[in-house]
Amino acid sequence: MANENIQTFVQAQKKTYEKCLHGDLTCEGKPIDAHSIQNAKVLELIQTDGHVLMPDFRLVSGEPKLEFVKIGRNDASIFTGLCSKHDTELFKAIDTEPLDVDKCEHLRQLAYRSVMREFHTHALNSEKTWAIHEKFCQAEGLDPAEVATAASIVALGHDKKGLEVLNYRKKHFDVPLSEGKSPDFRHLIITMDDQAPVLAASALFSTGFTEDGDLIGPTLNVVPLSENKSVAVISYPTEQEANVKASLSKVFDAGENTLKYELAKLIIERVENFTLSPAHYEKWSDDKKARVLREFEATMIEPKEIADHVDLNIFL
């Protein structure tokens, strides 16, 4: 990669998107560094020397390379998409109480936070790629508003996906809550006893679209609760139950002996916002490290089912 392209990449990676995305997006409150994966309770369990691992791109010999990067727990999984008032208003229960999967409000807040984080991620990625587009146009003496580049197309793609997530949020969360109703969601709760705290995740992903173009999809949260127990929660609108269950049949239909493995594969295939315990990761063989990263990268742009292999069970 040429030096000027390296500089453009580095500058784009430093871009931020700081706006409270609550409700109708008109809040002018200062956004805070909110954790999509709870810090004091969850990251505390999986951290090693104050750090966790997350997949991210780093420059290696002048080229962007995907790696599991060590990140301070205070910086891991944060997004600047809510002001303090609205963050507290929306997520007070799961931030101040031990997670109780028998409480619908806890499960709803977990899902809502995943949706908020996904919306902010697309806004941020649009900012980053549009910055690359503008830098290219500046170098060529072109008007960014008048020409298309590969970067501008990617930025517009993130804008489109962000709008899909916003419409999903409005329909399934904001509208019912504004009417004094509880969002109509179902939850698959996977309790993992005798499971060390090695992984945490928070994500929304698509399993399809309705005839009207509305996003169909679940949220997935993996939450370590103690040194020997974790839970995974897949949440989805009740009206989307048939599609989600069919799309994720390998997880929904898995038996006790294969459930963790199928869940691990789903995370690799569909989730980018997850953290690993560094101590756990260092126990993996070099082949396992390489395989997990390779399969994760292969599904980043276009999700697909990956081939079975014992090394894909990232809970082990």
WOUR-V147040 format. One record per run of one state. SS is the DSSP state (helix for helix, strand for strand, loop for the rest). FROM is the first residue (numbers start at 1). LEN is the number of residues. If there is no record, write none. Layout:
ss->SS from->FROM len->LEN
ss->SS from->FROM len->LEN
This chain:
ss->loop from->1 len->2
ss->helix from->3 len->11
ss->loop from->14 len->17
ss->strand from->31 len->1
ss->loop from->32 len->2
ss->strand from->34 len->2
ss->loop from->36 len->3
ss->helix from->39 len->8
ss->loop from->47 len->1
ss->strand from->48 len->1
ss->loop from->49 len->2
ss->strand from->51 len->10
ss->loop from->61 len->2
ss->strand from->63 len->10
ss->loop from->73 len->5
ss->strand from->78 len->2
ss->loop from->80 len->3
ss->strand from->83 len->1
ss->helix from->84 len->13
ss->loop from->97 len->7
ss->helix from->104 len->37
ss->loop from->141 len->9
ss->helix from->150 len->29
ss->loop from->179 len->6
ss->strand from->185 len->9
ss->loop from->194 len->5
ss->strand from->199 len->6
ss->loop from->205 len->3
ss->strand from->208 len->2
ss->loop from->210 len->5
ss->strand from->215 len->2
ss->loop from->217 len->2
ss->strand from->219 len->8
ss->loop from->227 len->2
ss->strand from->229 len->9
ss->helix from->238 len->10
ss->loop from->248 len->1
ss->helix from->249 len->4
ss->loop from->253 len->6
ss->helix from->259 len->12
ss->loop from->271 len->3
ss->strand from->274 len->3
ss->loop from->277 len->1
ss->helix from->278 len->4
ss->loop from->282 len->4
ss->helix from->286 len->13
ss->loop from->299 len->11
ss->helix from->310 len->3
ss->loop from->313 len->4
